[in-house]
Amino acid sequence: MYMETTIRLNQATKTELDQFKQYKSESYDELVRKLIYLAKMCEKKPKLSQQTIIEIREARERIKKGEFYTEEEAKKILGL
């Protein structure tokens, strides 16, 4: 069962969270879940996590620049 709740954030914290969004309509729930995942990865595999963080950062920059394939484009390229 999905239950919503409200949390209080300092405005500066909200601003920082907004900078991590990959797309405008990304929910804070999605964003917090990604951050939790990354934090757990850093604890379990620190070296891998550093590389993962770099790759995520690079991917986010490519997405912001519009350098990505849509699902339909990827299917066409893969012959699906």
MITIBA-68553 format. One record per residue (C-alpha): residue number from 1; residue in three letters; z, x, y. Coordinates in Angstrom, 3 decimals, always signed. Layout:
BEGIN
NODE  pos  code  c3  c1  c2
NODE  NUM  ALA  Z  X  Y .
...
***
This chain:
BEGIN
NODE  pos  code  c3  c1  c2
NODE  1  MET  +0.000  +0.000  +0.000 .
NODE  2  TYR  -0.955  +1.309  +3.435 .
NODE  3  MET  +1.698  +0.996  +6.131 .
NODE  4  GLU  +1.218  +2.034  +9.730 .
NODE  5  THR  +3.913  +3.579  +11.878 .
NODE  6  THR  +4.252  +4.928  +15.382 .
NODE  7  ILE  +5.371  +8.438  +16.232 .
NODE  8  ARG  +6.244  +9.891  +19.617 .
NODE  9  LEU  +4.410  +12.958  +20.815 .
NODE  10  ASN  +4.711  +15.037  +23.914 .
NODE  11  GLN  +1.514  +14.738  +25.973 .
NODE  12  ALA  +0.841  +18.463  +25.500 .
NODE  13  THR  +1.095  +18.020  +21.710 .
NODE  14  LYS  -1.367  +15.114  +21.806 .
NODE  15  THR  -3.758  +17.212  +23.881 .
NODE  16  GLU  -3.528  +20.035  +21.328 .
NODE  17  LEU  -4.153  +17.593  +18.456 .
NODE  18  ASP  -7.180  +16.168  +20.252 .
NODE  19  GLN  -8.714  +19.653  +20.322 .
NODE  20  PHE  -8.624  +19.756  +16.512 .
NODE  21  LYS  -10.653  +16.559  +16.119 .
NODE  22  GLN  -14.048  +17.170  +14.547 .
NODE  23  TYR  -15.502  +13.948  +15.890 .
NODE  24  LYS  -14.445  +11.500  +18.571 .
NODE  25  SER  -13.482  +8.621  +16.272 .
NODE  26  GLU  -11.420  +10.776  +13.902 .
NODE  27  SER  -8.027  +9.139  +13.483 .
NODE  28  TYR  -4.750  +10.930  +14.033 .
NODE  29  ASP  -3.882  +10.136  +10.421 .
NODE  30  GLU  -6.955  +12.066  +9.243 .
NODE  31  LEU  -6.131  +14.887  +11.608 .
NODE  32  VAL  -2.490  +15.165  +10.532 .
NODE  33  ARG  -3.492  +15.063  +6.855 .
NODE  34  LYS  -5.899  +17.977  +7.426 .
NODE  35  LEU  -3.197  +19.964  +9.184 .
NODE  36  ILE  -0.735  +19.279  +6.360 .
NODE  37  TYR  -3.338  +20.410  +3.834 .
NODE  38  LEU  -3.943  +23.631  +5.773 .
NODE  39  ALA  -0.215  +24.320  +6.091 .
NODE  40  LYS  +0.227  +23.901  +2.328 .
NODE  41  MET  -2.732  +26.182  +1.645 .
NODE  42  CYS  -1.230  +28.848  +3.908 .
NODE  43  GLU  +1.998  +28.720  +1.912 .
NODE  44  LYS  +0.312  +28.835  -1.502 .
NODE  45  LYS  -2.527  +31.290  -0.868 .
NODE  46  PRO  -2.093  +33.123  +2.446 .
NODE  47  LYS  -5.134  +35.412  +2.126 .
NODE  48  LEU  -7.426  +32.636  +0.979 .
NODE  49  SER  -6.002  +30.433  +3.689 .
NODE  50  GLN  -6.939  +32.850  +6.463 .
NODE  51  GLN  -10.540  +32.887  +5.231 .
NODE  52  THR  -10.486  +29.096  +4.862 .
NODE  53  ILE  -9.220  +28.680  +8.416 .
NODE  54  ILE  -11.987  +30.946  +9.732 .
NODE  55  GLU  -14.609  +29.002  +7.796 .
NODE  56  ILE  -13.252  +25.663  +9.027 .
NODE  57  ARG  -13.245  +26.933  +12.614 .
NODE  58  GLU  -16.849  +28.113  +12.264 .
NODE  59  ALA  -17.910  +24.837  +10.660 .
NODE  60  ARG  -16.272  +22.847  +13.455 .
NODE  61  GLU  -18.216  +24.857  +16.023 .
NODE  62  ARG  -21.478  +24.197  +14.159 .
NODE  63  ILE  -20.686  +20.477  +14.034 .
NODE  64  LYS  -19.946  +20.400  +17.773 .
NODE  65  LYS  -23.307  +22.084  +18.411 .
NODE  66  GLY  -25.061  +19.510  +16.214 .
NODE  67  GLU  -25.971  +22.120  +13.613 .
NODE  68  PHE  -25.524  +20.069  +10.454 .
NODE  69  TYR  -27.458  +17.896  +8.029 .
NODE  70  THR  -26.969  +14.160  +7.792 .
NODE  71  GLU  -26.310  +12.719  +4.354 .
NODE  72  GLU  -29.897  +11.492  +4.168 .
NODE  73  GLU  -31.276  +14.915  +5.159 .
NODE  74  ALA  -29.106  +16.636  +2.556 .
NODE  75  LYS  -30.267  +14.204  -0.148 .
NODE  76  LYS  -33.903  +14.856  +0.762 .
NODE  77  ILE  -33.405  +18.638  +0.685 .
NODE  78  LEU  -31.635  +18.405  -2.687 .
NODE  79  GLY  -34.222  +15.994  -4.074 .
NODE  80  LEU  -31.731  +13.200  -4.696 .
***
